[in-house]
Amino acid sequence: MPVRVRLAPSPTGDPHIGLAYTGLVNEALIAQGGGGQLVLRIEDTDQTRSTRASEENIYSSLRWLGFQWHEGPDVGGPHGPYRQTERREIYHKYAAQLVEKGHAFTCFCTPQRLETMRTLQRKTGKKPMYDGHCLNLKAEDIAARKAAGEPHVLRMKIPTSGMCTFTDGIYGEVSIPWADVDMQVIMKADGLPTYHLAVVVDDHLMGITHIVRGEEWLPSTPKHLKLYEYFGWQMPPIMHLPVLRNLDRTKLSKRKNHTSIRWFQGQGYLPQAIINFLGQSFVRTAEGEEEIMTRENFHQRFTPDVVSKAGAVFDLGKLEWFNGRWLREKLSEDDYLAHVQRWAAERNRLKQGLLLARSRITKFSDLPQWVGPLFSGSLALTAADFAHLKTTPAQTASILQAALHVVEKQQAFTAATLWDDLKALETTLGIKARLITAPLFVAIGGKAQGLPLTESMELLGSALCRDRLKQALALFSTPEEPTETATPDAEE
C-alpha cells in the first residue's frame, strides 16, 4: 500500500518552522516506503483567526523550502475539499452517527457555567474537566431546547475508568488513565467541528496511512482512538514529534523566538541550509562524519529511534553555520547571484526601497544609509538610541508594546492599514501621533529619521517588524508578555 501522509496547518498567522520539521519526516516516510503521496490539508475551523492571506503564506513558504504535495486546496485531488470549512456537511454526517449510536451527547452548558465549574474544580485541587451536567438529558428536553434556539455543542462520551494504552512511533507504549480524559467538544455551537472530530474523519476519508504530528497532541490521542473505535475504523500508526527547544531547553515560542518560515526567508537564509539544519536535528552525526546533507540524505538516514524525546535544540547560531557553509561551498557563482537577486525581488525591497528613498536623498551615494535598514536583520540598538525622544521610558515602552500588538493582529499588513491602526493609538494611549511614531522610526529603521514608516514596515513584512519591535522592547524594563494558556484540549 502506498504511503499517504498529511501536513495540516492552520492559517492563523505566519507558518511555523515546526511545519517544515514535520514535513521532513513525512517525506522520509514516503521515500522509505517506496513512494506515496503527501496531502496538504488546511485546518481553518478557527474562523476568528483564519485568513486566506495566511493560507497563501503557507503555500509559498512550503514551496520555498522545496516541499511538494500531491493533493491540496490549491492543486485539487480525489479526496477534497481540502479546507475543513468546506467539509461542514461531512462532519455533520459523522457527528450525527455518533449521537445516534449513543457515543456523543448534546450539551447546553453556557460559557459562564463552565467557567464556574472549572473555578470550583481548581479550588478543590481537581483537574478542570466537564462534569457531565448534560450527559443524561431526555430526548424530548433536548428537542425542545433546540427548537427554542438554545445554543449547544456536541460532546463525545469517554470511559470513566481503566487505561487507554497505545503505541507511539517515538514514545513507545503510552498509557493514559481514562479518568484524565475530558468529554471533549466535537461540534461547536457555530456548526463547525473541533480539531478532534475533524482530524479523525479527514484522516480516514483521505486514506492517511501514517500520522505525524507534534507531541502537544499526545494527550489527545485517547480521544482520537476512541473516535476511531466508535466509527469502527482502524487508527493508522502515529508518531508524535518532540517540540523544538531553545538552548536552555525551554519550548520554542513564537512570542520569544524566530519561528516563522517567512522570517527566515526574509533574512536571506537558504532553504537548503534550513532543511539541512532541521534534518541534522533528527540524525546523529558520528565524529568526523560530514554534517552537510541534502533532504535526500535525510530521507535515507531518518529512523524514529534516533529522535530525542527531550526535543531537538533549535540553535540559531548552528543554523547560521550551516547557512554559511552552503553559501560558500555548495553554490556556484551564478547560483549565489541568483539567490541574492531572488531574495531582494521576493521581498520587493530593492525597487520599492529605492523609490521610497528618492524623497530623502540628494545624491545616489546617500542611498545605502536610507535603504540599508530594509536589508538588515536585527538592528544593533541600545537604550541610548531612544534617549533623545520626548517620551519617557515608560511611554516609549508602552508605545512599542502597543505597536507590537498592532503588528501581531494585522491581517492585510499594508502601509494604509498599518497607519490606520497606529494612528488609533493616539486615542488608546493618550499620546500625540508624532510622539508615537518617533520611537517606531528608531525600532523599525534604526534611527529617528528614515524612510516613510508604514511603507517601510510593509516592505519588511510582519515577521521582521515583530522581531525588531521585540528587540527594542527588550531594552526597557517591561513585564514579559503573558504566555499562551490555550492547550490543544481547550473546549473550543
N, C-alpha and C positions, 0 to 999 in steps of 0.2 A: 504494500500500500504506500503510495507517495506521501511524503511528509507534508502536512499542512499546518502552518503556524501563523500567528497573527501579531500585529502591532495594533494597539487600541488606545491611542492618546485621546485626551480631552482637549478641545480647542478653547482653553480658558486663559491663555497667556502665551508667552514665548515658549516654544518647545524645549523641554528639559534635556540636558545631556544624558540623563538616565534612559531616555528613549533610544538613543544610539547604543547604549550599553546593553539593553535588552535586544535590540535589533541584531547585534552581532551574534548573540547566542542563537537566535532564531535562524540566522544564515548558516551557522555551523551545523545545526541540526539538519537543515536541508542538504547541505553538502555531504555530511556524513551518512545521510540516509539514501544517498544516490539520486537525489533530486526531489523536487516538490514545489510547493507554492507558498508565497508569503502574502497574506491578506492584510490590507490596511483598513481598519475599521475606525470610524470617528464616533467616539462616545460623548455625544453632545446633549445629554439629558439635563444638564445643569443650564437651564435656559437663561438664568440671570447673568451668567458669566461667559457662556459660549458665544463666539463670534466667527463669522466666515473669514475675517481677516486673520484670526489665529489659525484657522484651518489651512488657509493658503500658506501661512508661515510654516506649518508642519510639512506640507508637501515640498516647499522649496528647501527647507533645512535638511530634510532627509535625502533629497536628491543631491544636494551639495555634498553630503557625506558619502554619496555613492550607493545609497540603498535603492533597490528596485523592487516593486511589488507587482504581483500578477493580477490582483483584484483590489478594488477600492472605489471610493466615490468618484474619483477623477478619471479612472480607467475602465470602470464598469466590471462586469463579471456575472457568472451564473447564479451567485448566491446573494445578490443585492436585495434591497438597498443596503448601502454600507454606512449610512448615517443612522444612528439609533432613533433620532426624532422622526425618521421616515419609516420606522418599523413599528409604530404605535399599535396598529391593529394586530400585528403578530403577537406582541406582548400581551395584549388584552385577551387574545385567544388562549394563551397558555396560563395566564393568571386565572381565567375562568375555570380552566380544568382543575387547578389546584383547589379552588373553592368547592367545586362540585365533588371532588374526591375527599374533602374534609382535611386537606393539608394546609389551608390558608383560611383566614377569617377577616371579617370587616371590623375596622377599629374606628370609633368616632371620638377618641380622646383628643381634646384640644391641646394646643401647644402649652397653654397655661397649666392644665392638669399634669401634663408630662413633666414640666419643669418643677412643679411642686413635688411630684413623685420622686424625681431624681434628687432634689434637695434633701428630702427626708431620708432617702437611702444613704446619701453621703454622710449625713449627720449620725446615722446609726452604724456607720462603718461598712455598709454594703456596697457592692458594685452596682452602679446605676444601670438598671435593666427594666424592660417593660414588665409590668406586674400582672398581666393577663386580665385586666379590667373588662375588656370586651370579648374575651375568649369564648364565652358561652351565651352570647346573646341569642334570643329566639329569632327564627326566620321572619316572622311577621313584624317583629320590632325593627329588624334591620330594614325590611322593605318600607315600612312607614317612615323611618328616619331618612332614608334615601329619597323617598318621594317628596319629603318636606325640604329637600335641598341641603340637608346637613352635610358638611364636609366630612370626608372619610378617607381612609387609606386601607390597603390590604397588608396584612402581616402573615408571615409563614409560621407554622407551628414547629416547635422544637421539642425533642425529648427532654424530660426533666431529670433524668438520672442516667448513669452509665458514662462510658467514654467513647469519643469519636477517635479512631485510630486510622491513620493513612500514611502512605509512603511518599515522601518528597524527594525530588531528584538531587537536592543539595543537602537537606537536613536529615534525610533518612526517615526512620519511623517516628512519627509525631503523634502524641496523644493529648487530646484536649477534653476536659470534662464537659458534658452537655450542659451542666448547671451553669457554666460560664458563658454559654452561647445565648445571645438575645433572640427574642421573637422579632426578627428583622422586618422592617417595612420593605415590601417588594413592589408595591404600586403606590405612587404618591397621589395626593389629593388633586394634582393638576392632570392626572391621567397618564403621566409618564412613569416608566419603571425606575426603580433604583438600580444601581450597578449590579446588585446581586442576582436579580431575576434576568436582567438583560444579558449579562455576560454568559450565563448558563445557556439560555435559549440560543443566543447568537453563536456561541462556540459549537453547540450541537448542530444547528441547522447549516452552519458554514463548513462542517466537516473537519473541524480543527482536531488534529491528531496529537499535538503536544502543546501544553500551556506553559509559557514562560512569563513570569511577572515578578514584581518587586516583593520583598519579604513583608512589606506592610500589609499585604493581603493574606499572609499565613493564618492569622486568627479567624479569617472569614471562611477558610476552606471547609470547615464542618457544615456551614450553611449551604455552600455550593454542592458538597457531596450529598447532603440531604435533598436538595432540589433535584439533582440528577436521579436520586433514588425515587423521589415522588413521581417523576416523569417516566421512570422505567428505562433510563438511559445509563450508559457506562461513562463515567468521567475519564477523560484522557489522562495520561501521565502528566504530572505537574511538577514544576520546578520554580522555586521562589529564590530570586537572586538577592543576596545581601545588599543593603543600601551602600551607596558611595559615601565615604567618610573623609573628613579633614585629617591633617597630620596629627591633630590631638585626639582623634578617634570620635569626635562629635559628628553627628549626621550632617551631610552636605545640605545646606539650606538656601533656598532662593533669596531669602531675606539678607543673608550674610555673605553669600559666595557667588562666584560667577557660575551659573548653572545653565544659562540659555545658550543653545546652539548658535543662535543668531549673534550673540556677543562674541563667541569665538570666531565666527565668520567675519564679523565686522572688524575684529582686531587683526585680521590677516594671518590667522593660523591656517596651515594646510590641512585639508580634510584627511589626507593620508596619515599625517602625524597624529591627528586625533584618534583615528582608527587604530593606529599602532599603539598609542598610549592606553586606550581602553582595552585593547586586546592583551597588552602586557600585564594589565591588572589582573587578568584571569590566569595567564600561563606563566608558570615559574620558569625562569631562565637559569640554566646551570652556569657555574662560574666559567667565564671565558666564552660563553655562547653569545652570539650576536643578538642584540636586543631589537634591532631594526627588523620589522617584519610587515608584510602586506596582510590584507584581510584574508587572502587565500591561505597564507601560512597559519593564521589564527584558526581558520576553519579546520585545518588538518590537526592542529595541536590541542584544541579545546577538549577537555573532559570534565564532567561535573565534579569529580572527586578532587580536582585541584583548586576549586573555588573556596576561598577562605570564608568561613561562616561569620567572621568578625567584620567582613566588609572590605572592599578594595579601598585603598587610600588614594584620594584624588589630590595629587601633589602638582600644583600649577608649575612649580619650578622644574619638575621632571617633564611635564608636557612641553615646556619651552626648550628643554634639552633635546627632546625628540624632534620638535619643530625645526630647531637649528640644524640638526643633522640632516633632516630631509631637504631643507633649503640648500645646504652646502653640498651634499653628497648625492642626492637622488634626482635632482632636477637638472636638465640641460639648460644652457643659457636661454634658449628660446622658450622652454617651459617656464623658467623662472620669470622672464619678462611677461609672458602671457598671464601668469598668475597675478603679478602685480597689477597689470592693466585691468584684468577682470575684477580684482578686488576693488580698485578705485571705481570702476564702472558700475559694479553691483550696488555699491553704496551711493552712487550718483553724486559722490562728493566732489570730484575734481571739477567737472564743468560747473555745477551749481555753486561750489565754493569760490571759484574764480569770478563768477558773476556777482556773488554777494560782496566780494572784496573790492569790486570795481568802484563802489561808492566810498571806499575808505583809503585807497592808495593814491599816491601822487606819481609813483614810478613803479615799473614792474619788479624791481628789486625789493619792494616793500611786501610783495606777495607772501613770502614764507612766514613772516610774523603774524599775518592775518589768517592765512589758510592752514597753517601748521596744526593748530588745535583740532582741526577736523580729521587729521590723520594720526593723532596721538591716541594712545590707550589711556592709561591712568595718568593724571596730572600730578606733578610733584608740588602740591600745595602745602603751605604751613598756615598757622593761625595769623601770622604777620600779613599774609595776603589779604586778609579781611579786616585788618586793623584800621584802615583808613575810612571804612564805611561809617555812615551816620547813624546806623542802627547799633544798639547794644549787642553784646554777645548772645544774650538770651533771645533777643528779637531775631538776630541773624539765624540762630539755631531753629527757631520756630518757623521762619520763612523757608529754610532748607527742608525741614520736615514736611511742611505743607506742600512744597513743590514736589517732593518725592512722592507724596500721596497722589498728586495730580498725575505724575508720570505713570505710576503703577495702575491707575484707574482708567487712563486714556485708552480708547479703542482705535480711533481714527489716527491719532498721533500726527496731525498736520500742524503747520505753523498757526493756522487760524484757530483750530480747536484748542491748541495749547495756550494761545494768547487769551482766549475767552476764559479758560479755567484759571489761568494765573491772574488775570485782571480781577476775577471774582474774589481772590484772596484779599484784596483791598478791604472788602467789607468783612470777610471772615476774620482777618487778623487785626483789623483796625489800623492798618499801616498804609501809607500812601504808595501808589503803584511804583513811582520812581525809586522809592526806598526798597520795595520788594525786588525789583529787577536787579538792583546793584549787586547783591551777593550771588545772584544766579549767574550774572555775567562772569564772575570770578570762578564759581564752581563748575560751570559748563565750559567756559572758554579760557580759563586760566588767568584772566586779567580784567580790570574794571571796564575797559573799553574793548570791544571786539566786534565781530560780525553780528548782524541782527540776531537777537536772542532766540526767538522761537523758530526762525528759519534754520538756524544752526542746530537746534535740538531735533528738528525734523530730519536733517541730514545725518546726524549722529545716530538716530534711532533710539528707541525706548531703552534697550538693554544698556547701552553705553551711558546714556543720560542718567539712568538709575544708578549705575556704578559711580559716576562722578559725584552725584549728589550724596551718596552714602559716604564716599571718601571725605567730602567736605564736612558732613555731619560729624564724622569721627573726630574732627579737630575740636569739637565743642563738647562740653560735659553734659550730654543729653541722655535721658534714660533710654535704655535699649528698647527697641520695638518689641511689643509682646509677641511671643511665638504663637504659631497657629495651634489651636486646640482641637480642631476638627480631626477626626480619625476616619479611616475607611468604613468603620461600622457606625457612623453617625446615623441618626434616624432618617434623614433625608439625603 
